[in-house]
Each structure stands twice: as C-alpha cells, then as structure tokens.
C-alpha cells in the first residue's frame, strides 16, 4: 500500500492545479505527505520505534554536520581544480533558478524527496526486508539494500510515462542513475544507522542545475580534472562515513555494519 501510494504520487495529472515555484500538482503533494502518516501507523502497529531505525532528533545535528563537512571539502577541492585549469569563470552560483526560488525548492525537496522517500524506502522498506530475512547478516543487508534500491527506481516509472525522461538522458541512463542512487542511499543508511545523512544527500542530488550543493561548474573542467574530481568525491564520501562511525563509537552510539542496535540510544560497552 505504501509503495502504491508513492507510485500514484509520481503521476503529473493535467486536471489538478500545481503548486507555484515547485511546479508539482497538489494531489501528488498530498499523497507524498500522507505517506509519512502511513509509515508511522505501520511502524506503530508493528511495535517498531523510530529510534531503532535511526530516526531521532539526537542524530540530526551530527548528521547535518557530517554532510555539510563533506560538501565544504568537495567545494574546496573542486574550486582548486577549477582555478588550476578553467579559471575563475568556472566558479559561482550553479543552480538553474534564482537564489530565493532555490531556497523554496530546497525546502520542498528536503520534505518530499529527502524525508518522505528516505523514510519510506530506507527507514521502512529496507528495514522491513532485513526483518523478513530473519537476521542482520551482511548478505541479507546487502539484499535488502538491493531490493529497496530497485523499488526506488521502479517507483519513478509513472513519472517517466506521464512527463518523459528528465533532461537529455536515455531511459537506460536515467534508470541506472536511479538504481545506483538507491544503492548509495541504502548503503549510507546501513553504515551510519542515521537516516539524516541519506535524507540530506538525496536532497542535494535533487536540487536544480547541479548535483549537490556545488558552486563549481564541473563541466568546464578538462577530462583529467573531472576524473580527479569524481574519484575525490568517492574518497570524501568514504572519509565522511569513517569519521561519522568513529564519532559514533566515541559517543557509544556504535553504528556497526551488520548489526542494528538503535543508534539513537547509547549502547552499553559490555
């Protein structure tokens, strides 16, 4: 039922009024928001606490700090590469809408693409798949990440059918991006047990005009610099996870790969 509601929200219905600035129809917005209530009801019915899924105010600040640190470092490296190759012309505002509109879009994307989709696909469905497998072994967690990522990709099919593929991407290319994004969000969630982190990374990826909070035109970089930037991005992502996990251990939140402990609550060291 949860997936069906999310799939329905992907359709752009011509007879339904749209919300200004974000250009989404009102019905789709209401369905998306109702999913949070549906997931909350399902978790309560099953006796699952939000804390055990890494959804807690305790984890918001460290999650935000981790993602902000990642994007600050990424911008510094990208800017250095740009200044060394393309010059100052590659630096500056990259989003395709004015700053004020970008702020409104950010809030909308944070709620709908970030919070709603990550709570549904990672917080609920991915965790549900792991529970159905019966244990938290690495292979079962990997299969759950794969399953939730695949459902995440397929949930975008109605939007493609009703509105077409975004930009100039091919169907295979767009599907691959969605699938890999789903895997990445799921892996971030499992390695940190903090839903704030995939929520923010997902939000950044949906901002208009550039992937993430980036103030460098990566397309202006020469090939070698672009490759260096991409490898650096992956390395920084790994470093972000390592730093967060080290902090988690020091605070006795102990995010452990392959064993869910409910990181919103301090764990005993015994």
C-alpha positions in Angstrom: 0.0 0.0 0.0 2.9 2.4 0.8 4.6 1.7 -2.5 1.3 2.0 -4.4 0.6 5.4 -2.9 4.1 6.6 -3.7 3.8 5.4 -7.3 0.5 7.2 -7.7 2.1 10.4 -6.5 4.6 10.2 -9.4 1.9 10.9 -12.0 1.5 14.5 -13.1 -2.2 14.9 -13.6 -3.2 17.6 -16.1 -6.5 18.5 -14.4 -5.1 19.0 -10.9 -3.7 22.5 -10.0 0.0 22.8 -9.4 1.9 24.4 -6.5 3.7 27.6 -7.7 7.5 27.6 -7.8 8.0 23.9 -7.3 5.6 23.0 -10.2 4.1 19.9 -8.7 0.4 19.1 -8.6 -1.5 19.4 -5.3 -2.7 15.8 -5.3 0.8 14.4 -5.7 2.0 16.6 -2.9 -0.8 15.5 -0.5 -0.2 11.8 -1.3 3.5 12.2 -0.6 2.8 13.9 2.7 0.3 11.2 3.7 2.9 8.6 3.3 4.7 9.8 6.4 1.5 9.1 8.4 1.1 5.8 6.7 4.6 4.7 7.6 4.2 6.0 11.2 1.0 4.0 11.5 2.7 0.8 10.1 5.6 1.2 12.5 3.4 1.7 15.5 1.2 -1.3 14.5 4.4 -3.4 14.3 5.8 -2.1 17.5 8.9 -0.6 15.9 10.3 2.5 17.4 11.7 5.4 15.2 14.9 5.4 17.3 15.6 1.8 16.2 15.6 3.0 12.6 18.0 5.8 13.1 15.2 8.5 13.1 15.8 10.7 16.1 16.4 14.3 16.9 19.6 13.1 18.7 21.1 12.2 15.4 20.1 15.3 13.3 22.9 17.6 14.4 25.8 15.1 13.8 24.1 14.0 10.6 23.9 17.6 9.3 27.5 18.4 10.4 28.8 15.3 8.6 27.1 16.2 5.3 27.9 19.9 5.5 31.6 18.9 6.1 31.5 16.7 3.1 30.2 19.4 0.8 32.6 22.1 2.1 35.5 19.8 1.4 34.1 18.9 -2.0 33.7 22.5 -3.0 37.2 23.4 -1.9 38.7 20.6 -4.0 36.5 21.3 -7.0 37.4 25.0 -6.7 41.1 24.2 -6.5 40.9 22.1 -9.7 38.8 24.8 -11.4 41.3 27.6 -10.6 44.2 25.4 -11.8 42.6 24.6 -15.1 39.5 26.6 -16.2 39.9 29.8 -14.2 37.5 31.8 -12.1 34.8 31.6 -14.7 34.0 28.1 -13.5 33.2 29.3 -10.0 29.9 30.7 -8.9 26.2 30.0 -8.5 25.2 26.9 -10.4 21.5 26.3 -9.7 19.2 27.0 -12.7 16.7 29.0 -10.6 17.2 32.3 -8.7 18.5 32.0 -5.1 15.2 32.8 -3.4 13.4 30.2 -5.5 16.2 27.8 -4.9 15.5 28.2 -1.2 11.9 27.3 -1.6 12.8 24.3 -3.9 15.3 23.1 -1.2 12.6 23.0 1.5 10.2 21.2 -0.9 12.8 18.7 -2.0 14.0 18.2 1.6 10.5 17.2 2.7 9.4 15.2 -0.3 12.5 13.7 -1.9 14.5 13.7 1.3 12.3 12.9 4.2 9.4 11.1 2.6 11.3 8.9 0.2 14.1 8.0 2.6 11.6 7.2 5.4 9.6 5.0 3.0 12.4 3.3 1.1 15.2 3.1 3.6 13.7 3.6 7.1 10.7 1.4 6.4 11.0 -0.9 3.3 14.8 -1.6 3.6 14.4 -2.3 7.3 11.4 -4.4 6.7 13.2 -6.5 4.1 16.0 -7.1 6.6 13.5 -8.2 9.2 11.8 -10.6 6.7 15.2 -12.2 6.0 15.3 -13.1 9.7 18.8 -11.9 10.6 21.2 -8.9 10.1 23.9 -10.8 8.3 25.9 -8.8 5.7 24.4 -10.7 2.7 20.9 -10.1 3.9 21.5 -6.4 4.5 23.1 -6.2 1.0 20.0 -7.9 -0.5 17.7 -5.5 1.4 19.7 -2.5 0.0 19.4 -4.1 -3.5 15.6 -4.7 -3.1 14.8 -1.2 -1.7 17.0 0.4 -4.3 15.2 -1.4 -7.1 11.8 -0.4 -5.7 13.1 3.1 -5.5 14.0 3.0 -9.2 10.7 1.4 -10.3 8.6 4.0 -8.3 9.8 6.6 -10.8 8.3 4.8 -13.8 4.9 6.6 -13.7 6.7 10.0 -13.9 8.6 8.9 -17.0 5.4 7.6 -18.6 3.5 10.8 -17.9 6.2 13.5 -18.2 9.1 11.9 -20.0 12.7 11.4 -19.0 14.3 14.5 -17.3 16.9 16.4 -19.4 18.6 14.6 -22.3 19.2 11.3 -20.5 18.3 8.0 -22.1 15.9 5.6 -20.4 18.7 3.2 -19.5 20.9 6.0 -18.3 18.1 7.5 -16.1 17.2 4.1 -14.7 20.9 3.4 -13.9 21.2 6.7 -12.1 18.1 6.0 -10.0 19.2 2.4 -9.2 22.8 3.5 -8.2 21.4 6.4 -6.2 19.1 4.0 -4.3 22.0 1.7 -3.6 24.1 4.6 -2.4 21.4 6.0 -0.1 20.8 2.5 1.3 24.5 1.9 1.9 24.8 5.3 3.7 21.9 4.4 5.9 23.3 1.0 6.8 26.8 2.2 7.5 25.7 5.1 9.7 22.3 4.0 11.0 21.4 7.7 10.8 18.6 8.5 8.3 19.5 12.2 8.4 22.6 11.5 6.2 20.8 9.9 3.2 18.0 12.4 3.6 20.4 15.3 3.1 22.5 13.6 0.3 19.2 12.7 -1.5 18.0 16.3 -1.2 21.3 17.7 -2.5 21.1 15.4 -5.5 17.6 16.7 -6.5 18.5 20.4 -6.5 18.0 22.1 -9.9 21.0 22.5 -12.2 23.8 20.8 -10.3 24.2 17.5 -8.4 24.6 18.6 -4.8 25.5 21.9 -3.1 28.3 22.7 -5.5 29.5 26.1 -6.6 31.8 25.0 -9.3 30.9 24.2 -13.0 32.4 20.7 -13.2 31.6 20.6 -16.9 34.1 23.3 -17.5 37.0 21.2 -16.2 39.3 19.2 -18.5 38.9 15.5 -18.6 41.7 14.7 -16.2 40.4 17.2 -13.6 36.9 15.8 -14.0 38.1 12.3 -13.3 40.1 13.6 -10.3 37.1 15.3 -9.0 34.9 12.2 -9.3 37.5 10.0 -7.6 37.9 12.6 -4.9 34.1 12.7 -4.4 34.0 9.0 -3.7 37.1 9.2 -1.4 35.4 12.0 0.6 32.3 10.0 0.9 34.2 7.1 2.4 36.0 9.6 4.7 32.7 11.1 5.8 31.4 7.6 6.7 34.6 6.7 8.6 34.6 10.0 10.6 31.0 9.6 11.5 31.5 6.0 12.6 34.5 7.0 14.7 32.4 9.7 16.4 29.6 7.2 16.9 31.8 4.8 18.7 33.2 7.6 20.9 29.7 8.6 21.9 28.6 4.9 22.4 26.1 5.1 19.6 28.2 2.4 17.9 26.9 2.1 14.4 28.0 -1.4 13.5 27.8 -2.9 9.9 25.6 -6.0 10.0 24.1 -5.4 13.4 21.3 -3.0 14.1 21.4 -1.6 17.6 19.2 1.5 17.5 21.8 4.2 17.3 19.6 6.9 18.7 20.2 5.4 22.1 23.6 5.0 23.8 24.7 1.4 23.9 26.4 -0.3 26.8 30.0 -1.3 26.2 29.6 -4.6 27.8 
